[in-house]
Amino acid sequence: MPNDSAIYVRISDDKEGLEAGVTRQTEDSLRLAGRDVPDDLRFNDNDISASTRSTKVRPAFARMVSLIEAGQIKHVYAYSSSRLTRRPRELEDLIVLTERYGVLFHLVTGRIDLLTADGRMLARMLAAADAAEAERIGERVARQKQQRAENGLPQGGRYATFGFDRAWNVDDAQAAKVREAFRRRASGESIGSISKSIGVGHGTLVNILKNPVYTGLRRYRGEVVGELHEGFPRLVDRVVWDAVQAVGEAPPPGTNTRKHLLSGIARCKVCSGKMKGAPASARASRYRCAATYGGCGKVSIRCDWIDDPVVISVVAREVFDRKRDAPEEVAQDFDAEADEARAEIAQVQDAVTSKQITLATALPLLAAAEQRLKAVERQRRQAAVNAVDPNWAHRDARELFQLSLGEMRALLARHLDAVVIAPAPTNGRNSIDLTRVELVWKSGEVEQLQNGVPVVDVSEAGDTVDTLYGVPINPEITSDRL
C-alpha cells in the first residue's frame, strides 16, 4: 500500500516528562492502522494543550497539516477526536482539509466521517463537548489556585521554583544564589553582570527578581494578593525586595553588558553627553563623546588614565571618609507628599471643569504638580534602594578593590552623579592630566582630581593593593601611591 498514512498523538500534561501517554497512543494507533508508519510521519505534540484557552502552537500538528496540503498524507490515525483538537474552530479547518484534499481521520475510539453531513454533525458535537470539558477543567484549576492564594499557600507547578524543591523545601545552594542576586541587583548592579557571576541564565534571573514568593508574598494572576503562611521560608527581606523593584525593569536578553567602568557615568564637559568606552587601538581603550551617539565628538580620554583614580577616590570615601556620627535622618513621608500632589492635580482639574480658571492657566499648574508627584516617586524608589545595606561599609579597602566590574559600577553609582571630562589641552594631548576630570558627588560636591592618585592607607588590609575590581592596577599611575 502507498505510504500515505500518518499518526498524530498528543497529551496536554506530562509532569514527569516520560512521554508514557503519547507512547500508549502511538501503539494503539499503529494497531488500528495495521501497518508500520515511518518516523517522519509520526507527529507528537507531548505536553501541549489543544483547548480553546491554550495559546501554545502545536508544531507537530502544524507540520502534519502542511503535508496534508501538499498531498502527501491521505490517512491520519489518532486515539480520539480530543487528541486531534478540542477547538470547534480548528475542527472546521479539518473539515476543509477533508473536502479539499480527501484526507480521512481514523480514531481508535471510533471513526469520524467528515465527508457526510451526519458525520460532520457528530464531529462538531464531540468538539463542543471536548471544548466544554477543557473549559471546566480550566475553571476548576483556576478556582484551586484562587483558594490556595486565599489560604496563603504558594502555587504549585510542574517544575520546582528556583531556590526550592517541588515540596517548597529550601535548596541551600540555589537559595544562596537567590539572596546574592537580590542583594546585588538592589545595589544597582546590572542583570548581565549578576547572571555571569552567579551562573544563572538571564531570563531565569529576571523571573527570579520579579517573583514575590522569595519574600513571602503570594501572587495570583500577576498581582500580589497577600502574604504566604507564617511558616513559609522567606529567602529575601521585604526591604531588599522593594529595592529591587525600585531599580526598574531589566533590559531584554542580548543587551550588551558594560565592559568599561565609566561607560554612561563619564560625561563630556562640552555638551554634557554620556561618554562610552570603546577600543581605540590595540594599546588602550578610550572614553569618547561620540558624534554617532549624539555627542559633540570633541572629548576623549584613555580609560586606564582615569579608572584607577576614580575608583580609589570612591573607595576612600566609602571606607574612610564616612561620617559615622552623622545625625539620623528624619524619615520622609512619601505617601503624604504623593497624596498632596495628587490632591492638587484634582483641584486644578475641578477648577477647569467648573470654569473657575481657563485651561491655559491650568496647564502650568498641572505640569508643576505632576513634576512634584514624579519627584516624590523617584525619591521613594531611591530610598528603597538606599535602605539596602550591600555590606560595602563593612569591607576594608582590599575587599572593595576586588569587586567585580558590575559591583564596582554599582558602588560608583552609590556615590557619584557623574565623572565630567574636559577637553585635552592642545599641547600634550598624550600626557596624563587628571585635572581635566571632575567628580560630581551625590552630596552635591564637585571635586577636581589632581595629577597622581589619592593616597589610601591600606596597611590594615595588607602590604599592598595590586588589583582593582579584579584586574591589575596600572603601575604607571599607582605604583608609588598606595
Summary of the structure (lengths in Angstrom):
residues: 482
radius of gyration: 32.2
end to end distance: 86.6
largest distance: 95.1
contacts: 1382
relative contact order: 0.08
helix: 46%
strand: 13%
